[in-house]
Amino acid sequence: MAAASFDFFLTRPYGSFRISRQADITTEILFVVVGQLVGELAARGRRHQQAAARGRLELSRLHDLGERIAGGEDPDFAVIAVAGELREFLSLQDCRFVRDQPSGKGACIAIDGTVRSS
């Protein structure tokens, strides 16, 4: 829009979209390039802002769950709540707590945090 306005209002012949000088063509190209860069920066900023908002929401949910557990939440409910959070956060089909070593197919998160596939 800035490039079109510059061309129409500020270049000779005025009131026309014709450009007759080399300097005006260069300015027009710079307007277009700068406009593209500003648009890209704005889009990236919006994506980063959305990612930060998702991160804040995930941390808030984790904090709330930790507070419930620290406040004496029933262990069975805590296990169910943690499994639900893991399912949603990691996009899992299923998640369950098993006290013994699992024997079926799937992935397992060990006590040290490593993930093993079977």
Biopython code that builds the backbone (N, CA, C, O; Angstrom):
import numpy as np
from Bio.PDB.StructureBuilder import StructureBuilder

atoms = [
    (1, "MET", "N", (0.827, -1.181, 0.000)),
    (1, "MET", "CA", (0.000, 0.000, 0.000)),
    (1, "MET", "C", (0.878, 1.255, 0.000)),
    (1, "MET", "O", (0.599, 2.229, -0.699)),
    (2, "ALA", "N", (1.953, 1.204, 0.807)),
    (2, "ALA", "CA", (2.856, 2.355, 0.860)),
    (2, "ALA", "C", (3.499, 2.592, -0.497)),
    (2, "ALA", "O", (3.653, 3.737, -0.924)),
    (3, "ALA", "N", (3.875, 1.512, -1.177)),
    (3, "ALA", "CA", (4.511, 1.661, -2.484)),
    (3, "ALA", "C", (3.538, 2.252, -3.494)),
    (3, "ALA", "O", (3.923, 3.119, -4.279)),
    (4, "ALA", "N", (2.288, 1.804, -3.494)),
    (4, "ALA", "CA", (1.291, 2.336, -4.420)),
    (4, "ALA", "C", (0.994, 3.804, -4.118)),
    (4, "ALA", "O", (0.863, 4.614, -5.035)),
    (5, "SER", "N", (0.888, 4.144, -2.842)),
    (5, "SER", "CA", (0.632, 5.536, -2.460)),
    (5, "SER", "C", (1.797, 6.425, -2.867)),
    (5, "SER", "O", (1.597, 7.526, -3.379)),
    (6, "PHE", "N", (3.014, 5.942, -2.637)),
    (6, "PHE", "CA", (4.198, 6.712, -3.041)),
    (6, "PHE", "C", (4.165, 6.966, -4.542)),
    (6, "PHE", "O", (4.384, 8.087, -4.999)),
    (7, "ASP", "N", (3.891, 5.920, -5.293)),
    (7, "ASP", "CA", (3.868, 6.025, -6.749)),
    (7, "ASP", "C", (2.787, 7.002, -7.214)),
    (7, "ASP", "O", (3.048, 7.834, -8.083)),
    (8, "PHE", "N", (1.601, 6.918, -6.663)),
    (8, "PHE", "CA", (0.474, 7.727, -7.121)),
    (8, "PHE", "C", (0.609, 9.198, -6.722)),
    (8, "PHE", "O", (0.359, 10.093, -7.529)),
    (9, "PHE", "N", (1.013, 9.442, -5.449)),
    (9, "PHE", "CA", (0.991, 10.806, -4.934)),
    (9, "PHE", "C", (2.329, 11.556, -5.021)),
    (9, "PHE", "O", (2.330, 12.784, -5.104)),
    (10, "LEU", "N", (3.461, 10.851, -5.004)),
    (10, "LEU", "CA", (4.736, 11.532, -4.836)),
    (10, "LEU", "C", (5.700, 11.428, -6.005)),
    (10, "LEU", "O", (6.792, 11.994, -5.944)),
    (11, "THR", "N", (5.338, 10.734, -7.053)),
    (11, "THR", "CA", (6.236, 10.644, -8.208)),
    (11, "THR", "C", (5.603, 11.325, -9.416)),
    (11, "THR", "O", (4.381, 11.373, -9.558)),
    (12, "ARG", "N", (6.461, 11.847, -10.276)),
    (12, "ARG", "CA", (5.980, 12.488, -11.506)),
    (12, "ARG", "C", (5.701, 11.415, -12.532)),
    (12, "ARG", "O", (6.490, 10.474, -12.606)),
    (13, "PRO", "N", (4.707, 11.467, -13.289)),
    (13, "PRO", "CA", (3.589, 12.412, -13.270)),
    (13, "PRO", "C", (2.666, 12.113, -12.087)),
    (13, "PRO", "O", (2.289, 10.961, -11.869)),
    (14, "TYR", "N", (2.305, 13.143, -11.327)),
    (14, "TYR", "CA", (1.453, 13.009, -10.140)),
    (14, "TYR", "C", (0.057, 12.524, -10.526)),
    (14, "TYR", "O", (-0.441, 12.834, -11.609)),
    (15, "GLY", "N", (-0.567, 11.763, -9.630)),
    (15, "GLY", "CA", (-1.920, 11.265, -9.885)),
    (15, "GLY", "C", (-1.963, 10.138, -10.884)),
    (15, "GLY", "O", (-3.013, 9.858, -11.462)),
    (16, "SER", "N", (-0.830, 9.483, -11.097)),
    (16, "SER", "CA", (-0.738, 8.396, -12.067)),
    (16, "SER", "C", (0.138, 7.300, -11.466)),
    (16, "SER", "O", (0.937, 7.555, -10.565)),
    (17, "PHE", "N", (-0.018, 6.102, -11.964)),
    (17, "PHE", "CA", (0.808, 5.001, -11.481)),
    (17, "PHE", "C", (2.026, 4.768, -12.374)),
    (17, "PHE", "O", (2.646, 3.707, -12.295)),
    (18, "ARG", "N", (2.378, 5.728, -13.215)),
    (18, "ARG", "CA", (3.571, 5.622, -14.049)),
    (18, "ARG", "C", (4.768, 6.156, -13.279)),
    (18, "ARG", "O", (4.647, 7.110, -12.511)),
    (19, "ILE", "N", (5.915, 5.540, -13.487)),
    (19, "ILE", "CA", (7.158, 5.997, -12.870)),
    (19, "ILE", "C", (8.129, 6.316, -14.001)),
    (19, "ILE", "O", (8.345, 5.503, -14.899)),
    (20, "SER", "N", (8.715, 7.524, -13.942)),
    (20, "SER", "CA", (9.587, 7.938, -15.046)),
    (20, "SER", "C", (11.050, 8.056, -14.633)),
    (20, "SER", "O", (11.910, 8.150, -15.509)),
    (21, "ARG", "N", (11.373, 8.055, -13.335)),
    (21, "ARG", "CA", (12.773, 8.221, -12.906)),
    (21, "ARG", "C", (13.286, 6.932, -12.249)),
    (21, "ARG", "O", (12.541, 6.219, -11.576)),
    (22, "GLN", "N", (14.559, 6.659, -12.463)),
    (22, "GLN", "CA", (15.200, 5.464, -11.894)),
    (22, "GLN", "C", (15.165, 5.496, -10.367)),
    (22, "GLN", "O", (14.933, 4.460, -9.743)),
    (23, "ALA", "N", (15.389, 6.647, -9.754)),
    (23, "ALA", "CA", (15.387, 6.754, -8.287)),
    (23, "ALA", "C", (14.014, 6.394, -7.722)),
    (23, "ALA", "O", (13.928, 5.777, -6.661)),
    (24, "ASP", "N", (12.949, 6.768, -8.412)),
    (24, "ASP", "CA", (11.598, 6.437, -7.947)),
    (24, "ASP", "C", (11.335, 4.939, -8.045)),
    (24, "ASP", "O", (10.638, 4.376, -7.201)),
    (25, "ILE", "N", (11.885, 4.290, -9.068)),
    (25, "ILE", "CA", (11.741, 2.830, -9.189)),
    (25, "ILE", "C", (12.453, 2.138, -8.035)),
    (25, "ILE", "O", (11.925, 1.193, -7.449)),
    (26, "THR", "N", (13.654, 2.612, -7.710)),
    (26, "THR", "CA", (14.410, 2.036, -6.591)),
    (26, "THR", "C", (13.643, 2.210, -5.283)),
    (26, "THR", "O", (13.559, 1.281, -4.479)),
    (27, "THR", "N", (13.086, 3.402, -5.071)),
    (27, "THR", "CA", (12.310, 3.656, -3.864)),
    (27, "THR", "C", (11.084, 2.755, -3.806)),
    (27, "THR", "O", (10.742, 2.234, -2.745)),
    (28, "GLU", "N", (10.433, 2.575, -4.929)),
    (28, "GLU", "CA", (9.254, 1.712, -5.000)),
    (28, "GLU", "C", (9.607, 0.271, -4.622)),
    (28, "GLU", "O", (8.881, -0.375, -3.867)),
    (29, "ILE", "N", (10.715, -0.219, -5.147)),
    (29, "ILE", "CA", (11.161, -1.590, -4.836)),
    (29, "ILE", "C", (11.494, -1.707, -3.349)),
    (29, "ILE", "O", (11.149, -2.701, -2.710)),
    (30, "LEU", "N", (12.155, -0.704, -2.807)),
    (30, "LEU", "CA", (12.480, -0.727, -1.378)),
    (30, "LEU", "C", (11.223, -0.735, -0.513)),
    (30, "LEU", "O", (11.176, -1.427, 0.504)),
    (31, "PHE", "N", (10.206, 0.029, -0.906)),
    (31, "PHE", "CA", (8.941, 0.008, -0.168)),
    (31, "PHE", "C", (8.347, -1.397, -0.143)),
    (31, "PHE", "O", (7.878, -1.858, 0.897)),
    (32, "VAL", "N", (8.369, -2.066, -1.275)),
    (32, "VAL", "CA", (7.810, -3.423, -1.364)),
    (32, "VAL", "C", (8.616, -4.388, -0.487)),
    (32, "VAL", "O", (8.038, -5.181, 0.256)),
    (33, "VAL", "N", (9.949, -4.320, -0.574)),
    (33, "VAL", "CA", (10.801, -5.221, 0.208)),
    (33, "VAL", "C", (10.615, -4.983, 1.704)),
    (33, "VAL", "O", (10.460, -5.932, 2.472)),
    (34, "VAL", "N", (10.633, -3.724, 2.114)),
    (34, "VAL", "CA", (10.453, -3.408, 3.535)),
    (34, "VAL", "C", (9.065, -3.847, 4.002)),
    (34, "VAL", "O", (8.922, -4.367, 5.109)),
    (35, "GLY", "N", (8.052, -3.645, 3.177)),
    (35, "GLY", "CA", (6.699, -4.090, 3.534)),
    (35, "GLY", "C", (6.632, -5.591, 3.737)),
    (35, "GLY", "O", (5.977, -6.061, 4.666)),
    (36, "GLN", "N", (7.305, -6.352, 2.876)),
    (36, "GLN", "CA", (7.344, -7.807, 3.025)),
    (36, "GLN", "C", (8.060, -8.214, 4.314)),
    (36, "GLN", "O", (7.604, -9.102, 5.035)),
    (37, "LEU", "N", (9.189, -7.552, 4.594)),
    (37, "LEU", "CA", (9.940, -7.872, 5.812)),
    (37, "LEU", "C", (9.133, -7.568, 7.072)),
    (37, "LEU", "O", (9.113, -8.367, 8.008)),
    (38, "VAL", "N", (8.480, -6.431, 7.095)),
    (38, "VAL", "CA", (7.666, -6.065, 8.262)),
    (38, "VAL", "C", (6.516, -7.056, 8.437)),
    (38, "VAL", "O", (6.215, -7.462, 9.559)),
    (39, "GLY", "N", (5.880, -7.443, 7.347)),
    (39, "GLY", "CA", (4.803, -8.436, 7.418)),
    (39, "GLY", "C", (5.289, -9.767, 7.959)),
    (39, "GLY", "O", (4.614, -10.392, 8.776)),
    (40, "GLU", "N", (6.461, -10.204, 7.505)),
    (40, "GLU", "CA", (7.022, -11.472, 7.987)),
    (40, "GLU", "C", (7.377, -11.389, 9.467)),
    (40, "GLU", "O", (7.111, -12.323, 10.224)),
    (41, "LEU", "N", (7.974, -10.280, 9.880)),
    (41, "LEU", "CA", (8.305, -10.108, 11.300)),
    (41, "LEU", "C", (7.053, -10.097, 12.167)),
    (41, "LEU", "O", (7.051, -10.670, 13.256)),
    (42, "ALA", "N", (6.001, -9.460, 11.700)),
    (42, "ALA", "CA", (4.747, -9.433, 12.455)),
    (42, "ALA", "C", (4.157, -10.839, 12.578)),
    (42, "ALA", "O", (3.669, -11.219, 13.642)),
    (43, "ALA", "N", (4.201, -11.606, 11.493)),
    (43, "ALA", "CA", (3.675, -12.977, 11.527)),
    (43, "ALA", "C", (4.489, -13.849, 12.472)),
    (43, "ALA", "O", (3.924, -14.637, 13.231)),
    (44, "ARG", "N", (5.811, -13.713, 12.432)),
    (44, "ARG", "CA", (6.651, -14.495, 13.343)),
    (44, "ARG", "C", (6.397, -14.112, 14.789)),
    (44, "ARG", "O", (6.335, -14.973, 15.667)),
    (45, "GLY", "N", (6.251, -12.822, 15.033)),
    (45, "GLY", "CA", (5.957, -12.361, 16.388)),
    (45, "GLY", "C", (4.650, -12.931, 16.900)),
    (45, "GLY", "O", (4.555, -13.318, 18.065)),
    (46, "ARG", "N", (3.646, -12.986, 16.047)),
    (46, "ARG", "CA", (2.361, -13.545, 16.433)),
    (46, "ARG", "C", (2.484, -15.038, 16.743)),
    (46, "ARG", "O", (1.890, -15.520, 17.708)),
    (47, "ARG", "N", (3.251, -15.773, 15.930)),
    (47, "ARG", "CA", (3.448, -17.209, 16.192)),
    (47, "ARG", "C", (4.186, -17.430, 17.505)),
    (47, "ARG", "O", (3.834, -18.327, 18.270)),
    (48, "HIS", "N", (5.213, -16.614, 17.772)),
    (48, "HIS", "CA", (5.954, -16.755, 19.030)),
    (48, "HIS", "C", (5.078, -16.403, 20.224)),
    (48, "HIS", "O", (5.183, -17.026, 21.281)),
    (49, "GLN", "N", (4.227, -15.419, 20.063)),
    (49, "GLN", "CA", (3.324, -15.033, 21.142)),
    (49, "GLN", "C", (2.347, -16.178, 21.441)),
    (49, "GLN", "O", (2.081, -16.470, 22.606)),
    (50, "GLN", "N", (1.821, -16.816, 20.414)),
    (50, "GLN", "CA", (0.907, -17.938, 20.610)),
    (50, "GLN", "C", (1.620, -19.117, 21.271)),
    (50, "GLN", "O", (1.050, -19.775, 22.141)),
    (51, "ALA", "N", (2.863, -19.388, 20.864)),
    (51, "ALA", "CA", (3.629, -20.475, 21.478)),
    (51, "ALA", "C", (3.907, -20.175, 22.949)),
    (51, "ALA", "O", (3.846, -21.074, 23.787)),
    (52, "ALA", "N", (4.210, -18.927, 23.263)),
    (52, "ALA", "CA", (4.454, -18.550, 24.663)),
    (52, "ALA", "C", (3.185, -18.705, 25.486)),
    (52, "ALA", "O", (3.241, -19.137, 26.637)),
    (53, "ALA", "N", (2.052, -18.359, 24.912)),
    (53, "ALA", "CA", (0.780, -18.504, 25.635)),
    (53, "ALA", "C", (0.482, -19.977, 25.899)),
    (53, "ALA", "O", (0.016, -20.330, 26.983)),
    (54, "ARG", "N", (0.750, -20.842, 24.910)),
    (54, "ARG", "CA", (0.553, -22.282, 25.129)),
    (54, "ARG", "C", (1.492, -22.791, 26.218)),
    (54, "ARG", "O", (1.088, -23.600, 27.054)),
    (55, "GLY", "N", (2.740, -22.325, 26.216)),
    (55, "GLY", "CA", (3.700, -22.731, 27.240)),
    (55, "GLY", "C", (3.262, -22.288, 28.631)),
    (55, "GLY", "O", (3.388, -23.040, 29.597)),
    (56, "ARG", "N", (2.742, -21.053, 28.729)),
    (56, "ARG", "CA", (2.251, -20.572, 30.027)),
    (56, "ARG", "C", (1.086, -21.413, 30.518)),
    (56, "ARG", "O", (0.998, -21.720, 31.707)),
    (57, "LEU", "N", (0.188, -21.789, 29.608)),
    (57, "LEU", "CA", (-0.950, -22.624, 29.986)),
    (57, "LEU", "C", (-0.484, -23.990, 30.481)),
    (57, "LEU", "O", (-0.980, -24.490, 31.490)),
    (58, "GLU", "N", (0.467, -24.591, 29.773)),
    (58, "GLU", "CA", (0.978, -25.898, 30.189)),
    (58, "GLU", "C", (1.660, -25.814, 31.548)),
    (58, "GLU", "O", (1.468, -26.694, 32.388)),
    (59, "LEU", "N", (2.448, -24.778, 31.776)),
    (59, "LEU", "CA", (3.095, -24.611, 33.080)),
    (59, "LEU", "C", (2.080, -24.378, 34.178)),
    (59, "LEU", "O", (2.243, -24.880, 35.290)),
    (60, "SER", "N", (1.044, -23.631, 33.886)),
    (60, "SER", "CA", (0.003, -23.376, 34.874)),
    (60, "SER", "C", (-0.704, -24.670, 35.260)),
    (60, "SER", "O", (-0.977, -24.913, 36.436)),
    (61, "ARG", "N", (-0.999, -25.497, 34.258)),
    (61, "ARG", "CA", (-1.647, -26.780, 34.547)),
    (61, "ARG", "C", (-0.738, -27.674, 35.371)),
    (61, "ARG", "O", (-1.194, -28.335, 36.304)),
    (62, "LEU", "N", (0.538, -27.699, 35.036)),
    (62, "LEU", "CA", (1.491, -28.495, 35.799)),
    (62, "LEU", "C", (1.602, -27.986, 37.233)),
    (62, "LEU", "O", (1.654, -28.778, 38.174)),
    (63, "HIS", "N", (1.638, -26.674, 37.398)),
    (63, "HIS", "CA", (1.715, -26.072, 38.734)),
    (63, "HIS", "C", (0.474, -26.417, 39.548)),
    (63, "HIS", "O", (0.587, -26.772, 40.721)),
    (64, "ASP", "N", (-0.703, -26.318, 38.945)),
    (64, "ASP", "CA", (-1.942, -26.662, 39.649)),
    (64, "ASP", "C", (-1.951, -28.125, 40.079)),
    (64, "ASP", "O", (-2.368, -28.452, 41.190)),
    (65, "LEU", "N", (-1.492, -28.993, 39.199)),
    (65, "LEU", "CA", (-1.441, -30.421, 39.527)),
    (65, "LEU", "C", (-0.458, -30.665, 40.667)),
    (65, "LEU", "O", (-0.749, -31.441, 41.578)),
    (66, "GLY", "N", (0.701, -30.012, 40.627)),
    (66, "GLY", "CA", (1.680, -30.152, 41.703)),
    (66, "GLY", "C", (1.144, -29.649, 43.036)),
    (66, "GLY", "O", (1.408, -30.246, 44.080)),
    (67, "GLU", "N", (0.396, -28.556, 43.003)),
    (67, "GLU", "CA", (-0.196, -28.034, 44.241)),
    (67, "GLU", "C", (-1.220, -29.003, 44.820)),
    (67, "GLU", "O", (-1.283, -29.194, 46.034)),
    (68, "ARG", "N", (-2.028, -29.619, 43.944)),
    (68, "ARG", "CA", (-3.012, -30.594, 44.443)),
    (68, "ARG", "C", (-2.317, -31.791, 45.066)),
    (68, "ARG", "O", (-2.745, -32.288, 46.108)),
    (69, "ILE", "N", (-1.247, -32.258, 44.434)),
    (69, "ILE", "CA", (-0.517, -33.414, 44.971)),
    (69, "ILE", "C", (0.136, -33.039, 46.296)),
    (69, "ILE", "O", (0.070, -33.804, 47.258)),
    (70, "ALA", "N", (0.767, -31.861, 46.353)),
    (70, "ALA", "CA", (1.415, -31.416, 47.595)),
    (70, "ALA", "C", (0.395, -31.166, 48.695)),
    (70, "ALA", "O", (0.723, -31.269, 49.877)),
    (71, "GLY", "N", (-0.828, -30.843, 48.326)),
    (71, "GLY", "CA", (-1.869, -30.580, 49.307)),
    (71, "GLY", "C", (-2.519, -31.836, 49.840)),
    (71, "GLY", "O", (-3.479, -31.748, 50.606)),
    (72, "GLY", "N", (-2.027, -33.002, 49.462)),
    (72, "GLY", "CA", (-2.546, -34.249, 50.013)),
    (72, "GLY", "C", (-3.608, -34.907, 49.155)),
    (72, "GLY", "O", (-4.451, -35.643, 49.669)),
    (73, "GLU", "N", (-3.582, -34.656, 47.879)),
    (73, "GLU", "CA", (-4.543, -35.274, 46.963)),
    (73, "GLU", "C", (-4.417, -36.788, 47.045)),
    (73, "GLU", "O", (-3.321, -37.316, 47.232)),
    (74, "ASP", "N", (-5.523, -37.476, 46.906)),
    (74, "ASP", "CA", (-5.539, -38.932, 46.921)),
    (74, "ASP", "C", (-4.579, -39.458, 45.849)),
    (74, "ASP", "O", (-4.658, -39.029, 44.698)),
    (75, "PRO", "N", (-3.667, -40.385, 46.207)),
    (75, "PRO", "CA", (-2.679, -40.873, 45.226)),
    (75, "PRO", "C", (-3.307, -41.467, 43.966)),
    (75, "PRO", "O", (-2.773, -41.287, 42.872)),
    (76, "ASP", "N", (-4.422, -42.163, 44.102)),
    (76, "ASP", "CA", (-5.068, -42.749, 42.919)),
    (76, "ASP", "C", (-5.547, -41.650, 41.976)),
    (76, "ASP", "O", (-5.393, -41.769, 40.760)),
    (77, "PHE", "N", (-6.125, -40.585, 42.523)),
    (77, "PHE", "CA", (-6.571, -39.475, 41.694)),
    (77, "PHE", "C", (-5.374, -38.778, 41.052)),
    (77, "PHE", "O", (-5.434, -38.377, 39.890)),
    (78, "ALA", "N", (-4.285, -38.636, 41.813)),
    (78, "ALA", "CA", (-3.090, -37.973, 41.278)),
    (78, "ALA", "C", (-2.535, -38.750, 40.086)),
    (78, "ALA", "O", (-2.132, -38.147, 39.091)),
    (79, "VAL", "N", (-2.510, -40.080, 40.175)),
    (79, "VAL", "CA", (-2.013, -40.909, 39.079)),
    (79, "VAL", "C", (-2.903, -40.738, 37.852)),
    (79, "VAL", "O", (-2.402, -40.614, 36.735)),
    (80, "ILE", "N", (-4.211, -40.731, 38.052)),
    (80, "ILE", "CA", (-5.148, -40.553, 36.935)),
    (80, "ILE", "C", (-4.967, -39.171, 36.311)),
    (80, "ILE", "O", (-4.968, -39.036, 35.087)),
    (81, "ALA", "N", (-4.813, -38.140, 37.154)),
    (81, "ALA", "CA", (-4.645, -36.773, 36.653)),
    (81, "ALA", "C", (-3.336, -36.629, 35.873)),
    (81, "ALA", "O", (-3.312, -36.003, 34.813)),
    (82, "VAL", "N", (-2.255, -37.201, 36.389)),
    (82, "VAL", "CA", (-0.968, -37.126, 35.697)),
    (82, "VAL", "C", (-1.042, -37.868, 34.360)),
    (82, "VAL", "O", (-0.513, -37.389, 33.357)),
    (83, "ALA", "N", (-1.686, -39.021, 34.341)),
    (83, "ALA", "CA", (-1.831, -39.775, 33.088)),
    (83, "ALA", "C", (-2.626, -38.962, 32.072)),
    (83, "ALA", "O", (-2.281, -38.944, 30.890)),
    (84, "GLY", "N", (-3.680, -38.294, 32.516)),
    (84, "GLY", "CA", (-4.464, -37.452, 31.616)),
    (84, "GLY", "C", (-3.644, -36.306, 31.049)),
    (84, "GLY", "O", (-3.724, -36.004, 29.858)),
    (85, "GLU", "N", (-2.854, -35.670, 31.908)),
    (85, "GLU", "CA", (-2.001, -34.565, 31.450)),
    (85, "GLU", "C", (-0.966, -35.068, 30.442)),
    (85, "GLU", "O", (-0.721, -34.410, 29.431)),
    (86, "LEU", "N", (-0.358, -36.228, 30.707)),
    (86, "LEU", "CA", (0.616, -36.792, 29.774)),
    (86, "LEU", "C", (-0.021, -37.132, 28.433)),
    (86, "LEU", "O", (0.564, -36.887, 27.378)),
    (87, "ARG", "N", (-1.234, -37.701, 28.481)),
    (87, "ARG", "CA", (-1.941, -38.030, 27.230)),
    (87, "ARG", "C", (-2.141, -36.770, 26.392)),
    (87, "ARG", "O", (-1.878, -36.764, 25.189)),
    (88, "GLU", "N", (-2.603, -35.716, 27.032)),
    (88, "GLU", "CA", (-2.872, -34.489, 26.280)),
    (88, "GLU", "C", (-1.582, -33.806, 25.838)),
    (88, "GLU", "O", (-1.464, -33.398, 24.683)),
    (89, "PHE", "N", (-0.624, -33.680, 26.734)),
    (89, "PHE", "CA", (0.607, -32.960, 26.439)),
    (89, "PHE", "C", (1.437, -33.644, 25.357)),
    (89, "PHE", "O", (2.003, -32.975, 24.493)),
    (90, "LEU", "N", (1.510, -34.969, 25.399)),
    (90, "LEU", "CA", (2.329, -35.724, 24.448)),
    (90, "LEU", "C", (1.510, -36.324, 23.309)),
    (90, "LEU", "O", (2.055, -37.054, 22.481)),
    (91, "SER", "N", (0.212, -36.028, 23.253)),
    (91, "SER", "CA", (-0.687, -36.554, 22.216)),
    (91, "SER", "C", (-0.635, -38.082, 22.175)),
    (91, "SER", "O", (-0.471, -38.682, 21.113)),
    (92, "LEU", "N", (-0.776, -38.693, 23.340)),
    (92, "LEU", "CA", (-0.737, -40.151, 23.450)),
    (92, "LEU", "C", (-2.135, -40.733, 23.287)),
    (92, "LEU", "O", (-3.131, -40.083, 23.607)),
    (93, "GLN", "N", (-2.200, -41.962, 22.787)),
    (93, "GLN", "CA", (-3.483, -42.650, 22.704)),
    (93, "GLN", "C", (-3.890, -43.161, 24.079)),
    (93, "GLN", "O", (-5.067, -43.131, 24.438)),
    (94, "ASP", "N", (-2.916, -43.627, 24.839)),
    (94, "ASP", "CA", (-3.201, -44.164, 26.162)),
    (94, "ASP", "C", (-1.983, -43.950, 27.053)),
    (94, "ASP", "O", (-0.850, -43.880, 26.577)),
    (95, "CYS", "N", (-2.235, -43.851, 28.332)),
    (95, "CYS", "CA", (-1.160, -43.690, 29.306)),
    (95, "CYS", "C", (-1.660, -44.252, 30.625)),
    (95, "CYS", "O", (-2.759, -43.920, 31.069)),
    (96, "ARG", "N", (-0.860, -45.102, 31.252)),
    (96, "ARG", "CA", (-1.268, -45.646, 32.543)),
    (96, "ARG", "C", (-0.042, -45.910, 33.399)),
    (96, "ARG", "O", (1.064, -46.098, 32.893)),
    (97, "PHE", "N", (-0.261, -45.918, 34.700)),
    (97, "PHE", "CA", (0.803, -46.167, 35.663)),
    (97, "PHE", "C", (0.819, -47.650, 35.994)),
    (97, "PHE", "O", (-0.211, -48.237, 36.327)),
    (98, "VAL", "N", (2.014, -48.253, 35.898)),
    (98, "VAL", "CA", (2.182, -49.666, 36.217)),
    (98, "VAL", "C", (3.319, -49.772, 37.219)),
    (98, "VAL", "O", (4.428, -49.309, 36.952)),
    (99, "ARG", "N", (3.054, -50.379, 38.371)),
    (99, "ARG", "CA", (4.086, -50.492, 39.408)),
    (99, "ARG", "C", (5.208, -51.447, 38.997)),
    (99, "ARG", "O", (6.378, -51.203, 39.294)),
    (100, "ASP", "N", (4.849, -52.522, 38.318)),
    (100, "ASP", "CA", (5.850, -53.506, 37.884)),
    (100, "ASP", "C", (6.289, -53.186, 36.460)),
    (100, "ASP", "O", (5.696, -52.350, 35.779)),
    (101, "GLN", "N", (7.337, -53.866, 36.034)),
    (101, "GLN", "CA", (7.845, -53.692, 34.669)),
    (101, "GLN", "C", (6.765, -54.105, 33.681)),
    (101, "GLN", "O", (6.258, -55.223, 33.776)),
    (102, "PRO", "N", (6.389, -53.237, 32.724)),
    (102, "PRO", "CA", (5.346, -53.602, 31.757)),
    (102, "PRO", "C", (5.830, -54.692, 30.811)),
    (102, "PRO", "O", (7.010, -54.765, 30.468)),
    (103, "SER", "N", (4.892, -55.534, 30.399)),
    (103, "SER", "CA", (5.258, -56.649, 29.528)),
    (103, "SER", "C", (4.730, -56.484, 28.104)),
    (103, "SER", "O", (5.152, -57.210, 27.204)),
    (104, "GLY", "N", (3.811, -55.536, 27.885)),
    (104, "GLY", "CA", (3.210, -55.366, 26.558)),
    (104, "GLY", "C", (4.030, -54.450, 25.666)),
    (104, "GLY", "O", (5.108, -53.984, 26.035)),
    (105, "LYS", "N", (3.485, -54.208, 24.478)),
    (105, "LYS", "CA", (4.137, -53.300, 23.539)),
    (105, "LYS", "C", (3.841, -51.863, 23.932)),
    (105, "LYS", "O", (2.800, -51.564, 24.517)),
    (106, "GLY", "N", (4.777, -50.978, 23.600)),
    (106, "GLY", "CA", (4.590, -49.560, 23.878)),
    (106, "GLY", "C", (5.856, -48.956, 24.441)),
    (106, "GLY", "O", (6.911, -49.589, 24.458)),
    (107, "ALA", "N", (5.741, -47.744, 24.895)),
    (107, "ALA", "CA", (6.882, -47.039, 25.473)),
    (107, "ALA", "C", (6.715, -46.967, 26.977)),
    (107, "ALA", "O", (5.602, -46.990, 27.503)),
    (108, "CYS", "N", (7.849, -46.880, 27.658)),
    (108, "CYS", "CA", (7.854, -46.837, 29.112)),
    (108, "CYS", "C", (8.799, -45.732, 29.571)),
    (108, "CYS", "O", (9.927, -45.627, 29.088)),
    (109, "ILE", "N", (8.332, -44.914, 30.504)),
    (109, "ILE", "CA", (9.199, -43.883, 31.092)),
    (109, "ILE", "C", (9.757, -44.459, 32.392)),
    (109, "ILE", "O", (9.014, -44.745, 33.331)),
    (110, "ALA", "N", (11.067, -44.622, 32.428)),
    (110, "ALA", "CA", (11.725, -45.206, 33.607)),
    (110, "ALA", "C", (11.809, -44.172, 34.729)),
    (110, "ALA", "O", (11.489, -43.002, 34.521)),
    (111, "ILE", "N", (12.236, -44.597, 35.910)),
    (111, "ILE", "CA", (12.356, -43.714, 37.074)),
    (111, "ILE", "C", (13.322, -42.571, 36.788)),
    (111, "ILE", "O", (13.110, -41.454, 37.260)),
    (112, "ASP", "N", (14.379, -42.831, 36.024)),
    (112, "ASP", "CA", (15.365, -41.788, 35.733)),
    (112, "ASP", "C", (14.931, -40.860, 34.598)),
    (112, "ASP", "O", (15.672, -39.947, 34.233)),
    (113, "GLY", "N", (13.725, -41.082, 34.028)),
    (113, "GLY", "CA", (13.192, -40.206, 32.998)),
    (113, "GLY", "C", (13.445, -40.663, 31.580)),
    (113, "GLY", "O", (12.942, -40.040, 30.644)),
    (114, "THR", "N", (14.199, -41.721, 31.383)),
    (114, "THR", "CA", (14.443, -42.211, 30.028)),
    (114, "THR", "C", (13.196, -42.923, 29.488)),
    (114, "THR", "O", (12.426, -43.514, 30.245)),
    (115, "VAL", "N", (13.018, -42.855, 28.181)),
    (115, "VAL", "CA", (11.874, -43.486, 27.543)),
    (115, "VAL", "C", (12.390, -44.692, 26.778)),
    (115, "VAL", "O", (13.290, -44.586, 25.945)),
    (116, "ARG", "N", (11.803, -45.832, 27.078)),
    (116, "ARG", "CA", (12.180, -47.077, 26.385)),
    (116, "ARG", "C", (10.994, -47.584, 25.586)),
    (116, "ARG", "O", (9.851, -47.524, 26.041)),
    (117, "SER", "N", (11.273, -48.079, 24.405)),
    (117, "SER", "CA", (10.236, -48.658, 23.553)),
    (117, "SER", "C", (10.335, -50.173, 23.597)),
    (117, "SER", "O", (11.428, -50.739, 23.595)),
    (118, "SER", "N", (9.181, -50.819, 23.636)),
    (118, "SER", "CA", (9.209, -52.292, 23.630)),
    (118, "SER", "C", (8.457, -52.821, 22.442)),
    (118, "SER", "O", (8.366, -54.035, 22.259)),
]
sb = StructureBuilder()
sb.init_structure("model")
sb.init_model(0)
sb.init_chain("A")
sb.init_seg("    ")
for serial, (resi, resn, name, xyz) in enumerate(atoms, 1):
    if name == "N":
        sb.init_residue(resn, " ", resi, " ")
    sb.init_atom(name, np.array(xyz, "f"), 0.0, 1.0, " ", f" {name:<3s}", serial, name[0])
structure = sb.get_structure()
